[in-house]
Amino acid sequence: METSKGNIVIQLDEKRAPVTVKNFLGYVGDGFYDDLIFHRVINGFMIQGGGMDKDMSQKPNKAPIYNESSNGLGNRRGTIAMARTSAPHSATSQFFINLVDNQSLNYRAGQPGYTVFGEVVEGMETVDAIAQVRTGRKAGHGDVPVEPILIIKAQRIKAEKSSQSQEK
């Protein structure tokens, strides 16, 4: 993922989150994330993107997907997870990268969490730089970077030493 603050390489876990990875790669393949922004940044929590343009207009997305938060992957620092509403099966295109271990977002018996589907393997310094930006309110939303943090391009790359795919 090429951003206006630097690159982030994410290794996806297709084995443990097949529905979520397929959904994410579909958006990547369509060029959906290109020219969107990280629209919600909360230092000490997470950075969120994948749905809004610079004007805070939401880009139309595909149908929601099944929540796979019971896959055993936890919301810990450097992991990527799907954003959703309070409805468990409402995730579409928006994702977030955890800045800290966010155990409260994990699945618990009878209580769906937020589906983790990969982790940052390169570029955590970029994620941390995004976390440090000044935020404010824009178009009725809070925690919006004052200066937009652009996702210039999201593309699929193959890992050199592994058969698992990665995202850049």
TORMILO-461658 format. One record per atom (N, C-alpha, C): residue in one letter; x, y, z. Coordinates in steps of 0.001 Angstrom, whole numbers, padded with zeros to 6 digits, always signed. Atoms other than C-alpha are relative to their C-alpha. Example, Ala and Ser with C-alpha at 12.3 -4.5 7.8 and 13.67 -1.06 7.14 Angstrom:
TORMILO-461658
A+000890-001190+000000 A+012300-004500+007800 A+000900+001200+000000 S-000820-001190-000060 S+013670-001060+007140 S-000770+001090+000730 
***
This chain:
TORMILO-461658
M+000859-001159+000000 M+000000+000000+000000 M+000907+001223+000000 E-000782-001217+000101 E+001618+003217-001151 E-000845+001153+000536 T+000733-001123-000588 T+000555+006190+000990 T+000828+001273-000128 S-000716-001272+000058 S+001474+009855+001081 S+001014+000134+001142 K-000972+000013-001098 K+003483+009043+004258 K+001043-001102-000158 G-000928+001111+000193 G+005317+005977+002872 G-000755-001281-000309 N+000600+001286+000376 N+004708+002334+002019 N-000278-000885+001212 I+000376+000983-001013 I+003012-000354+004102 I-000189-001321-000732 V+000170+001331+000587 V+003354-004050+003215 V-000727-000858+001028 I+000861+000792-000878 I+000694-006323+004677 I-000022-001441-000482 Q+000121+001415+000325 Q+000838-010112+004767 Q-001395-000445+000425 L+001371+000429-000257 L-002660-011556+004519 L-000040-001456+000433 D+000151+001366-000503 D-003835-014723+006273 D-001253-000621-000612 E+001120+000570+000747 E-006047-016384+003686 E-000533-001273+000644 K+000403+001261-000627 K-006106-019651+005625 K-000979+000235+001152 R+000832-000233-001179 R-007663-018160+008771 R-001117+001022-000226 A+001043-001000+000300 A-009742-015374+007162 A-000297+000007-001503 P+000166+000103+001454 P-010645-016616+003663 P-001025+000965-000602 V+001043-000894+000521 V-013830-014557+003194 V+000512+001439+000000 T-000480-001372-000151 T-012201-011369+004430 T+001137+000295-000969 V-001117-000199+000924 V-009004-011790+002392 V-000516+000078-001431 K+000566-000046+001354 K-011000-012537-000776 K-000681+001344-000249 N+000677-001294+000103 N-013100-009415-000155 N+001018+001132-000176 F-001020-001047+000045 F-010044-007209+000490 F+000738-000023-001340 L-000721+000108+001270 L-008173-008530-002562 L-000886+000392-001187 G+000929-000447+001040 G-011291-007917-004672 G+000026+001519-000132 Y-000084-001465+000015 Y-011223-004257-003687 Y+001353+000466-000535 V-001333-000351+000492 V-007451-004098-004299 V+000049-000184-001516 G-000023+000295+001427 G-007853-005718-007726 G-000807+000975-000829 D+000844-000980+000696 D-010559-003233-008670 D+000581+001414+000050 G-000559-001344-000159 G-008332-000276-007731 G-000838+000879+000920 F+000940-000722-000855 F-010985+000701-005179 F+000692+000926+000996 Y-000659-000759-001052 Y-008538+001929-002514 Y+000859+001154-000522 D-000848-001039+000573 D-006501+004107-004901 D-000681+001363+000131 D+000452-001389-000183 D-006897+007827-004070 D-001009+000179+001128 L+000793-000200-001215 L-008851+007200-000866 L+000943+000476+001095 I-000825-000528-001087 I-007614+008449+002514 I-000132-000860+001257 F+000173+000473-001371 F-006993+007328+006059 F-000845+001086+000652 H+000943-001031-000428 H-010054+009151+007356 H-000229+000051+001505 R+000186+000029-001456 R-009928+008225+011046 R+001312-000442+000626 V-001285+000267-000624 V-006733+008392+013076 V-000115+000308+001486 I+000034-000181-001449 I-006687+007866+016826 I+001308-000563+000552 N-001299+000414-000516 N-003156+007811+018219 N-000209-000802+001287 G+000164+000876-001149 G-002803+005030+020780 G-001116-001007-000178 F+001087+000939+000281 F-005615+003044+019118 F+000154-000612-001389 M-000073+000565+001349 M-005720+002631+015324 M-000069+001103-001048 I+000210-000864+001162 I-005672+004218+011848 I-000968-000735-000931 Q+001053+000630+000802 Q-008666+003577+009573 Q-000090+000652-001368 G+000148-000488+001367 G-009099+003895+005818 G-000842-000953-000820 G+000652+000914+000925 G-010635+002323+002770 G-001442+000300-000334 G+001387-000286+000341 G-013921+004137+002317 G-000294+001422-000405 M+000281-001421+000217 M-013616+007912+002083 M+001038+000651-000911 D-000927-000793+000803 D-012130+010343-000413 D+000396+001253+000781 K-000506-001188-000680 K-010417+013651+000441 K-001106+000924+000505 D+001128-000843-000400 D-013818+015376+000708 D-000875-000665+001052 M+000753+000794-000982 M-015022+012745+003214 M-001313-000519-000581 S+001133+000652+000651 S-017474+011370+000675 S+000285-001487-000029 Q-000199+001446-000030 Q-017989+007647+001082 Q-000136-000570-001406 K+000007+000653+001305 K-017181+005614-002008 K-000947-001193+000070 P+000920+001150-000018 P-019889+003077-002929 P+000781-001317+000040 N-000713+001265-000133 N-018859-000424-001898 N-000911-001183-000283 K+000719+001254+000251 K-019897-004044-002322 K-000807-000401+001232 A+000825+000517-001105 A-022214-006061-000098 A+000870-000368+001201 P-000731+000378-001213 P-021173-006708+003518 P+000385-001483-000012 I-000505+001376-000068 I-019265-009885+004356 I-000224-000609+001379 Y+000130+000782-001227 Y-019442-012578+007013 Y+001141+000327+000962 N-000986-000302-001035 N-017625-011782+010274 N+000764-001277+000380 E-000854+001139-000310 E-014685-014171+010768 E+000859+000244+001250 S-000817-000378-001161 S-013500-012738+014109 S+000316-001153+000945 S-000282+001162-000858 S-013567-016183+015759 S+001132-000863-000572 N-001062+000754+000682 N-010563-017225+013601 N+001271-000182+000822 G-001169+000168-000860 G-008090-017052+016496 G+001041+001096-000129 L-000939-001114+000163 L-006299-013930+015262 L-000464+001163+000862 G+000350-001085-000907 G-006202-011093+017780 G+000371+001367-000541 N-000279-001388+000355 N-006260-007326+017346 N+001186+000482+000840 R-001210-000432-000697 R-002671-006671+018368 R+000754+000982-000894 R-000746-001020+000740 R-000217-003992+017305 R+000480-000537-001346 G-000470+000347+001336 G+000463-004109+013569 G-000930-000887-000798 T+000935+000822+000774 T-002503-006271+012596 T-000995+000894-000727 I+001033-000687+000771 I-005074-005226+010007 I-001306-000744+000219 A+001318+000587-000260 A-008762-005808+010686 A-001052+000788-000769 M+001105-000652+000693 M-012079-004968+009091 M-000789+000900+000947 A+000890-000900-000730 A-014033-001957+010303 A-001426-000428-000316 R+001409+000339+000204 R-017777-002453+010708 R-000847+000880+000899 T+000925-000684-000896 T-020848-000982+012330 T-000215-000900+001214 S+000300+000860-001153 S-022349-002434+015508 S-000586-001345-000432 A+000496+001281+000531 A-023879-005156+013299 A+001210-000872-000356 P-001192+000834+000199 P-021385-008076+013289 P+000386-000262-001453 H-000282+000375+001390 H-021691-008912+009569 H-000171+001189-000940 S+000202-001221+000787 S-021510-005350+008217 S+001271+000541-000660 A-001250-000478+000602 A-017864-005029+007085 A-000095-000004-001517 T-000026-000086+001469 T-017408-003906+003483 T+001437+000270-000458 S-001331-000341+000521 S-014271-002038+002330 S+000929+000606+001036 Q-000848-000708-000948 Q-013038-000149+005384 Q+000770-000951+000912 F-000900+000804-000821 F-010125-001532+007382 F+000709+000920+000980 F-000835-000783-000906 F-007952-000429+010263 F+001239-000794+000359 I-001248+000600-000463 I-004417-001075+011435 I+000146+000377+001464 N-000127-000202-001442 N-003994-001516+015182 N+001358+000603+000347 L-001231-000645-000462 L-001432+000806+016788 L+000508-000608+001296 V-000309+000655-001275 V-001503-001102+020089 V-000780-001310+000037 D+000814+001205-000199 D-002862-004411+021351 D-001383+000460+000459 N+001378-000400-000287 N-006636-003844+021288 N-000848-001240+000296 Q+000685+001238-000360 Q-007908-006933+023093 Q-001512+000164+000089 S+001447-000220-000113 S-011333-005356+023591 S-000715-000175-001340 L+000596+000172+001325 L-011888-005722+019820 L-000047-001462-000438 N-000059+001413+000355 N-011317-009489+019838 N-001328-000707+000227 Y+001148+000888-000185 Y-013951-012195+019555 Y+000018-000576+001413 R+000202+000703-001268 R-015309-013517+022843 R-001260-000828-000177 A+001146+000906+000147 A-017818-016356+023184 A-001307+000793+000005 G+001285-000675+000123 G-021149-015016+021990 G+000090+001479-000309 Q-000177-001424+000270 Q-019680-011599+021230 Q+000992+000179-001155 P-000886-000170+001154 P-018325-011038+017706 P+000950+001189+000183 G-000981-001070-000046 G-015198-008950+017433 G+000197+000596-001381 Y-000380-000600+001281 Y-013437-007232+014559 Y+001007-000936-000649 T-000775+001035+000680 T-011959-009640+012017 T+001394+000455-000390 V-001394-000192+000392 V-008161-009619+011825 V+000257-000919-001187 F-000254+000826+001190 F-006986-010824+008415 F+001424+000129-000524 G-001393-000108+000408 G-003292-009973+008248 G+000773+000886+000941 E-000836-000863-000834 E-000415-007983+009647 E+001024+000733-000845 V-001023-000805+000659 V+002043-005302+008647 V+001337-000717+000166 V-001314+000647-000050 V+005374-006916+007740 V+001119+000968-000379 E-000942-001077+000297 E+007083-003755+006446 E-000773+001309+000057 G+000624-001317+000023 G+006312-000096+007033 G-000745+000391+001262 M+000657-000395-001246 M+005204+000025+010659 M+000387+001435+000367 E-000386-001388-000244 E+007160+003301+010816 E-000927+000957-000748 T+000975-000806+000743 T+004735+004636+008188 T-001317+000053+000768 V+001234+000057-000804 V+001758+003486+010264 V+000142+000925+001209 D-000225-000843-001177 D+003276+005188+013324 D+000043+001483-000375 A-000026-001395+000460 A+003893+008390+011317 A-001422+000506-000250 I+001400-000384+000223 I+000236+008441+010262 I-000686+000252+001337 A+000618-000142-001323 A-000762+008016+013914 A+000314+001341+000652 Q-000448-001242-000629 Q+001107+011217+014814 Q-000597+001270-000601 V+000499-001214+000653 V-000741+013586+012461 V-001062+000701+000836 R+001020-000797-000685 R-002954+016378+013742 R-001359-000326-000603 T+001352+000334+000464 T-006664+015574+013525 T-000996+001056+000458 G+001078-000918-000352 G-009904+017512+013708 G-001322-000548-000509 R+001313+000391+000519 R-013495+017460+012476 R-000123+000444-001443 K+000252-000347+001394 K-014521+017414+008836 K-001248-000734-000459 A+001230+000581+000564 A-017902+016829+007209 A-000737-000873+001017 G+000736+000729-001031 G-019416+015689+010499 G+000737-001170+000622 H-000809+001106-000529 H-016631+013216+011288 H+001109+000537+000884 G-001104-000359-000872 G-014106+013382+014113 G+001223-000835-000295 D-001267+000733+000129 D-010480+012190+014269 D+000497-000073-001436 V-000395-000053+001409 V-009928+013184+010611 V+001316+000768-000111 P-001244-000749+000175 P-006356+014132+009661 P-000259+001365-000644 V+000170-001357+000519 V-006182+017903+009076 V+000543+000074-001427 E-000543+000118+001349 E-003938+017240+006089 E-000238-001432-000452 P+000355+001363+000407 P-005268+014243+004122 P+001202-000932-000160 I-000996+001062+000168 I-003232+011024+004294 I-000538-000903-001109 L+000499+000665+001198 L-003710+009580+000823 L+000513-001434-000136 I-000393+001328+000472 I-003700+005916-000160 I+000180+000182-001499 I-000276-000265+001411 I-002012+006494-003497 I-000363-001218-000840 K+000271+001233+000743 K-002211+002874-004614 K+000107-001192+000937 A-000068+001293-000691 A-002951-000532-003140 A+000130-001059-001084 Q-000201+001033+001009 Q-001634-003477-005102 Q+000476-001287+000633 R-000400+001317-000468 R-001006-007164-004703 R+001418-000283-000457 I-001350+000448+000334 I+002572-008414-004566 I+000161-001404+000559 K-000268+001351-000503 K+003917-011899-004029 K+001193+000044+000929 A-001115+000099-000942 A+006140-012708-001081 A+001139-000739-000670 E-001178+000635+000617 E+009670-013655-002106 E+000299-001361+000581 K-000394+001261-000644 K+010208-016442+000437 K-001179-000840+000438 S+001196+000687-000486 S+006653-017565+001022 S-001008-000118-001129 S+001033+000145+001021 S+003745-018800-001025 S-001224+000855+000337 Q+001125-000860-000356 Q+001390-016464+000860 Q+000111+001315-000742 S-000034-001295+000682 S+000382-013311-000938 S+000102+001119+001020 Q-000101-001189-000827 Q+001089-009884+000447 Q-000664+001148-000735 E+000547-001213+000599 E-000438-006492-000150 E+000989+001118+000205 K-000832-001197-000117 K+001448-003319-000794 K-000852+001185-000347 
***
